[in-house]
Amino acid sequence: MSNDPYDQMRWTPMAGEGLIFDEQYRAAHLPLVAPGHPRTLVNLNGRDYHNGWYARARVSIVADLGRPFLAQDTCRHLLQRLATSSFAEKVAFDLIETRAPNIHCTLIGDVNPTPAQRNSANQLLRDAPSLMPVMHGPFIGQFNRGRIYFPLEFTRCSDRGLLDAVCAVFGRNRQQFTAIGLVNLRDELDPQEAYDLAKILADMKGARTQLPLTTLSWTSTNNDLTLEMSRLETIPLATQETA
C-alpha cells in the first residue's frame, strides 16, 4: 500500500487518453489562462463565477511563498522539464512570472470572518511557531485538471493541532488537500503529450522537501489564480519553537 496520501486523487491517463480539462478548470482557470479559448465555461451552475472572476471577494488565510519559491530545487527541476517537453507551448510560463509575487498556499479558504473570528484566529497564530509541512512532488488531480500543484502534508502533531484550532474558530474542519498551485496549461493535451506529462510527474513523484512556512496573511481576491490579491494583514510566525 502506498504511503502517499494523495495517490487516490491523482490524474493518471489511461493508454491512448489525453488530458481533458474538467468543468472547474474550464470555469475558474481557463478564462484567465487562455482568454477566448473555445472550451471556456463563462459560468458554472451554483458558483458565482463569471469568466473566471468571483462576484464576491474571497477572504482567506494563506502562507506566503512569493518569488523565492521559484528558486526551490524541485520547482526549478519541474519548470526545466516542462520547458523542454513536447507540450511546452501549451504551458502558461508567462502566467507563472505574473503570479510570482503572489505564490502561496491557502490554509483556510473563503472564510469572510467576523471581527471577533479574525481576532480569535490571530490570537492563536501570533505566538505560533513556523509550520513545517512536507512538500510532495508535482501533482495533477481530478479537480482543476489542468493545473500542476505541489501538495503539502502536515506531519507534525503541533502543526495539525494549530490548523485544527484555527479552523475551529470558523466552524470548519482542516482542509484535506493543501497545496501550492504553480503551473497552468493553456490547452488540453493529446495522448502522447499526456503520456509525456505523466512521465514527468511520475519521475518526480517521490520528491520530498521540508518547507518552512513563516509568514501568513489574510488576503482578499476575486479569482482563483490571484492575478490580483490584497493582503489585508500579515502575521509572521516564530522561527523556532519555544520550550
C-alpha positions in Angstrom: 0.0 0.0 0.0 1.3 3.5 -0.9 2.2 5.9 1.9 1.3 8.8 -0.3 -1.9 10.4 1.0 -2.6 11.9 -2.4 -2.4 8.7 -4.6 -6.2 8.3 -4.9 -6.6 11.9 -6.1 -4.0 11.8 -8.8 -4.8 12.1 -12.5 -3.2 9.2 -14.4 -4.0 8.9 -18.1 -5.1 5.6 -19.5 -3.5 4.3 -22.7 -4.5 6.5 -25.6 -6.1 9.1 -23.3 -5.3 12.8 -23.4 -5.6 15.4 -20.7 -9.1 16.9 -20.8 -9.9 19.9 -18.6 -12.7 19.3 -16.0 -15.5 21.8 -15.6 -14.0 23.6 -12.6 -10.8 24.3 -14.5 -12.8 25.5 -17.6 -14.7 27.9 -15.5 -12.2 29.1 -12.9 -8.9 29.0 -14.6 -9.1 28.7 -18.4 -10.8 32.1 -18.9 -7.8 33.7 -17.2 -5.1 31.5 -18.6 -6.3 31.5 -22.3 -9.0 34.1 -22.8 -11.3 33.2 -25.6 -10.4 29.5 -25.6 -13.4 27.5 -27.1 -13.5 25.2 -24.1 -14.1 28.0 -21.6 -17.1 27.9 -19.4 -18.2 31.5 -18.8 -20.5 30.5 -15.9 -20.7 27.4 -13.7 -24.0 26.4 -12.0 -24.1 27.0 -8.3 -21.0 29.2 -8.3 -20.7 33.0 -8.7 -18.0 32.7 -11.4 -18.3 34.9 -14.5 -15.4 34.4 -17.0 -13.0 33.4 -14.2 -13.9 36.0 -11.7 -16.0 35.8 -8.5 -18.7 38.3 -7.9 -17.8 38.3 -4.2 -14.3 38.6 -3.0 -12.9 35.6 -1.1 -11.1 36.3 2.2 -8.6 33.5 3.2 -5.6 32.8 5.4 -2.6 31.9 3.2 1.0 31.1 3.7 3.1 33.4 1.7 5.9 32.0 -0.5 6.3 34.5 -3.3 9.1 34.7 -5.9 11.7 32.9 -3.8 9.7 29.7 -4.2 10.6 29.6 -7.9 14.3 29.0 -6.9 13.4 25.9 -4.8 15.1 22.9 -6.3 12.0 20.8 -7.0 10.3 23.8 -8.5 13.2 24.6 -10.8 13.5 21.0 -11.9 9.8 20.8 -12.8 10.0 24.0 -14.9 13.1 22.9 -16.7 11.4 19.6 -17.6 8.3 21.3 -18.8 10.3 23.8 -20.9 11.8 21.0 -22.9 8.7 18.9 -23.1 6.7 18.0 -26.2 3.8 20.2 -25.0 5.9 23.2 -23.8 3.9 25.7 -26.0 0.8 24.7 -24.0 2.3 25.7 -20.7 1.5 29.2 -19.4 5.0 30.1 -18.4 4.3 33.8 -18.6 1.5 33.4 -16.0 4.0 31.9 -13.5 6.0 35.1 -13.7 2.9 37.3 -13.4 1.8 35.4 -10.3 5.3 35.1 -8.8 4.8 37.8 -6.0 1.5 36.1 -5.0 2.6 32.4 -4.9 1.1 30.9 -1.8 -0.8 28.0 -0.3 -4.2 28.5 1.1 -4.6 27.2 4.6 -8.2 28.2 5.2 -10.1 29.4 2.2 -13.1 31.7 1.8 -13.8 32.4 5.4 -15.1 36.0 5.3 -14.7 36.3 9.0 -16.4 38.4 11.6 -14.1 40.8 13.5 -14.4 38.5 16.5 -13.4 35.4 14.5 -10.5 37.2 12.9 -9.2 38.4 16.3 -9.5 34.9 17.7 -7.6 33.3 14.8 -4.9 36.0 15.1 -4.5 35.3 18.8 -3.8 31.6 18.0 -1.3 32.5 15.3 0.7 35.3 16.7 2.8 33.2 19.1 2.7 30.0 16.9 6.0 28.5 15.6 6.7 28.1 11.9 4.6 25.5 10.2 6.8 22.7 8.7 4.9 20.7 6.2 6.5 18.2 3.8 6.1 19.2 0.2 5.5 16.3 -2.2 6.4 16.2 -5.9 4.3 17.8 -8.5 0.7 16.6 -8.9 -2.3 16.9 -11.2 -5.6 15.8 -9.6 -9.1 15.1 -10.8 -10.2 18.6 -9.6 -8.9 21.6 -11.5 -7.4 19.1 -14.0 -5.1 21.4 -16.0 -3.1 22.8 -13.1 0.0 21.4 -11.5 0.2 21.6 -7.8 2.8 20.7 -5.1 0.8 19.0 -2.3 1.7 19.7 1.3 1.5 17.1 4.1 1.4 18.3 7.7 3.2 15.5 9.6 3.9 17.3 12.9 1.2 17.0 15.6 1.8 20.6 16.6 1.1 21.8 13.0 -2.1 19.8 12.7 -3.2 21.0 16.2 -2.7 24.6 15.3 -4.6 24.3 12.0 -7.4 22.4 13.7 -7.7 25.1 16.3 -7.8 28.0 13.8 -10.3 26.1 11.6 -12.5 25.5 14.6 -12.8 29.3 15.1 -14.8 29.3 11.8 -16.6 26.1 12.5 -14.5 24.3 9.9 -12.5 21.1 9.7 -8.9 21.3 8.5 -8.6 21.0 4.7 -7.8 17.5 3.4 -5.9 18.9 0.5 -3.4 21.8 0.9 -1.2 22.6 -2.0 0.8 25.2 -3.9 -0.7 25.8 -7.3 2.1 26.7 -9.7 1.6 25.7 -13.4 -1.4 26.1 -15.7 -2.0 24.6 -19.1 -3.3 26.8 -21.9 -4.7 23.8 -23.8 -5.6 20.2 -23.4 -3.1 17.5 -24.2 -3.3 14.8 -26.9 -2.5 11.2 -25.8 1.3 11.5 -26.5 1.6 14.8 -24.7 -0.5 13.5 -21.8 1.9 10.5 -21.6 4.9 12.8 -21.6 3.5 14.9 -18.8 2.5 11.8 -16.7 6.1 10.6 -17.1 7.5 13.9 -15.7 5.1 13.7 -12.8 5.9 10.1 -12.1 9.7 10.7 -12.2 9.3 13.5 -9.6 6.6 11.8 -7.5 9.0 10.8 -4.8 10.4 14.2 -4.2 10.0 15.3 -0.5 11.1 18.8 0.8 10.6 20.2 4.2 9.1 23.6 3.6 9.0 26.1 6.5 6.0 28.4 6.3 7.0 31.5 8.3 4.6 34.2 7.2 0.8 34.0 7.0 -1.5 36.6 5.5 -5.2 37.5 5.4 -5.9 38.0 1.8 -8.8 39.0 -0.5 -9.1 38.0 -4.1 -11.8 37.8 -6.8 -10.2 34.9 -8.8 -8.6 31.6 -8.1 -5.3 32.4 -9.7 -4.8 35.5 -7.5 -3.9 37.7 -10.5 -4.7 40.4 -8.1 -4.6 39.8 -4.3 -4.9 42.3 -1.5 -3.0 41.5 1.7 -5.3 42.7 4.5 -2.9 41.7 7.3 0.4 39.8 7.6 1.2 37.6 10.6 4.9 36.5 11.0 5.2 33.2 12.8 8.0 32.5 15.3 11.1 31.0 13.6 11.7 28.4 16.3 9.5 26.6 18.8 9.8 27.8 22.3 10.4 25.3 25.1 
